[in-house]
Amino acid sequence: MARIIIDMDEVMADIVPHMIEYYQQATGEKVDIEQLAGKHVHEAVSQPELIRQILLTPGFFRTAPLIKDSVTTIQALNNVHEVYIVSAAMEFPQSLIEKYEWLEEHFPFISWQQITLCGSKQLVSGDYMIDDHLKNLDYFNGEKLLFTSPHNVFIEKHTRINNWQEIANLLLPPVSNPFHAKFTQQAAV
């Protein structure tokens, strides 16, 4: 059983398209996700100051969409590993309750004891960390898994993970992997 530390934004919650949607509604400016390669959203728009305001908007984090296959994979991981959700949320204090409520809605199998909302992840330890930011992964003592997000596509540091199926294939035995043929056959019986 491994201890797996999982980030929220851009790993579980699809924040970038959500942020773009808010920005486009506020400005009318079209933002193509392709133009974000290697950049954060605020670096690719004409009104970068608006991005912080969006992140401070009540309801923004609460209404974030899920990243595909995150629920299925995290539930399977939680069944065989020690899973903790860790989000450096203190920069946006209103996000604390919103993130907790979002987790309760989408990941009801994660208990409150498995959730850490903090200012820095430097104190976190475990066997694996799944995160989209080097600032979190670089200090981690275990295996560092860089979850692909537009801002990190050119980074070649750490083990790159592009989606939740890759995580399942890496961290789950075939019998517990919802994307493995043996799991599918066993579930059908």
C-alpha positions in Angstrom: 0.0 0.0 0.0 1.5 3.3 -1.1 0.7 6.8 0.2 -0.4 8.9 -2.8 -0.7 12.7 -2.6 -3.1 14.2 -5.2 -3.4 17.8 -6.1 -6.8 19.3 -7.0 -6.5 22.1 -9.5 -5.6 20.9 -13.0 -5.3 17.3 -11.7 -8.8 16.6 -10.4 -10.6 19.8 -11.3 -10.3 21.1 -14.9 -9.6 24.7 -13.9 -8.1 26.1 -17.1 -11.1 25.7 -19.4 -13.3 26.9 -16.5 -11.1 30.0 -16.1 -11.2 30.6 -19.9 -15.0 30.4 -19.9 -15.3 33.0 -17.1 -12.7 35.3 -18.8 -14.5 35.1 -22.2 -17.9 35.8 -20.6 -16.4 38.9 -18.9 -14.4 40.3 -21.8 -15.8 38.8 -25.0 -12.1 37.9 -25.9 -11.7 34.5 -27.4 -9.0 32.4 -25.8 -7.9 29.3 -27.5 -6.5 26.7 -25.1 -3.8 25.8 -27.8 -2.3 29.3 -27.3 -1.6 28.5 -23.7 1.2 25.9 -24.4 3.9 26.7 -21.9 2.0 29.6 -20.3 -0.4 30.2 -17.5 -3.7 31.8 -18.5 -2.8 35.2 -17.2 0.3 35.2 -19.5 -1.8 34.6 -22.6 -4.7 37.1 -22.2 -5.0 40.9 -22.8 -6.4 41.6 -19.3 -4.2 39.4 -17.0 -5.4 41.2 -13.8 -8.9 39.8 -14.4 -7.6 36.3 -13.9 -7.0 36.9 -10.2 -10.4 38.4 -9.9 -11.9 35.3 -11.5 -10.1 33.1 -9.0 -11.5 35.2 -6.2 -15.1 35.0 -7.6 -17.5 33.2 -5.2 -18.5 29.9 -6.7 -15.6 29.6 -9.1 -13.9 26.6 -7.5 -17.2 25.1 -6.4 -18.4 24.8 -10.0 -15.2 23.6 -11.6 -15.6 20.6 -14.0 -14.0 17.3 -13.4 -11.0 16.0 -15.2 -12.0 12.9 -17.2 -11.6 9.6 -15.4 -10.5 11.3 -12.1 -13.4 9.9 -10.0 -13.1 6.3 -11.3 -9.4 6.2 -10.9 -9.2 7.9 -7.5 -11.9 5.6 -6.1 -9.9 2.6 -7.3 -6.7 4.1 -5.9 -8.5 4.7 -2.6 -9.5 1.1 -2.4 -5.9 -0.2 -2.5 -3.7 2.7 -1.4 -3.6 5.5 1.2 -4.9 8.5 -0.7 -4.7 12.1 0.4 -6.0 15.2 -1.5 -3.7 18.1 -0.9 -4.4 21.6 -2.3 -2.4 24.8 -1.6 -5.5 26.8 -1.3 -4.6 29.5 1.2 -3.9 32.1 -1.5 -7.7 32.1 -2.3 -9.3 31.8 1.1 -12.9 31.6 -0.2 -11.8 28.4 -2.1 -11.4 26.5 1.1 -15.1 25.7 1.7 -15.7 25.5 -2.1 -13.0 22.9 -2.6 -14.2 20.9 0.4 -17.8 21.0 -0.9 -16.6 20.1 -4.4 -14.8 17.1 -3.0 -17.8 16.0 -1.0 -20.0 16.2 -4.1 -17.7 14.5 -6.6 -15.5 12.3 -4.4 -17.8 11.2 -1.5 -15.6 8.2 -0.8 -12.8 10.6 0.3 -13.2 11.3 4.0 -12.4 14.6 5.6 -9.3 13.1 7.2 -7.9 12.5 3.7 -8.1 16.2 2.7 -5.5 18.8 3.4 -6.0 22.5 2.3 -2.7 24.3 3.0 -0.5 27.2 2.0 2.6 25.1 1.0 3.0 21.4 0.2 6.7 21.4 1.4 5.7 19.6 4.6 3.8 16.8 2.7 5.4 13.4 2.4 4.4 10.1 0.8 5.4 7.6 -1.9 3.8 9.4 -4.9 2.7 13.0 -5.6 0.5 13.8 -8.6 0.7 17.5 -9.3 0.9 19.9 -12.2 3.4 22.4 -10.6 7.1 22.0 -10.1 7.0 24.2 -7.0 5.2 21.4 -5.3 6.9 18.4 -6.9 10.5 19.6 -6.5 10.3 19.5 -2.7 8.5 16.2 -2.5 10.4 13.2 -1.0 8.7 10.4 -3.1 8.1 9.7 -6.8 7.1 12.9 -8.6 4.3 12.5 -11.2 3.8 15.7 -13.3 0.2 15.8 -14.5 0.0 17.5 -17.9 -1.5 21.0 -18.0 -1.0 23.7 -20.7 1.5 25.6 -18.6 3.8 22.6 -18.1 3.8 21.0 -21.5 7.5 21.9 -22.2 8.8 20.8 -18.8 10.9 17.6 -19.0 11.5 17.2 -15.3 9.8 14.3 -13.4 7.6 11.5 -14.7 5.0 12.9 -17.0 1.4 11.7 -16.7 -1.1 12.8 -19.3 -4.3 11.4 -17.9 -6.0 9.3 -15.2 -5.8 6.1 -17.3 -2.0 6.4 -17.2 -2.1 6.8 -13.5 -4.3 3.8 -13.1 -1.9 1.7 -15.3 1.1 2.9 -13.2 -0.4 2.6 -9.7 -3.1 0.0 -9.8 -2.8 -3.8 -10.1 -4.8 -5.2 -13.1 -7.5 -6.6 -10.9 -8.2 -3.1 -9.5 -7.6 -1.1 -12.6 -10.9 0.1 -14.2 -9.2 0.5 -17.6 -7.6 -3.0 -17.6 -9.3 -5.8 -19.6 -9.1 -8.2 -16.7 -11.0 -5.7 -14.4 -13.7 -5.2 -17.1 -14.1 -9.0 -17.6 -14.3 -9.6 -13.8 -16.8 -6.8 -13.3 -19.1 -8.3 -16.0 -19.2 -11.7 -14.2 
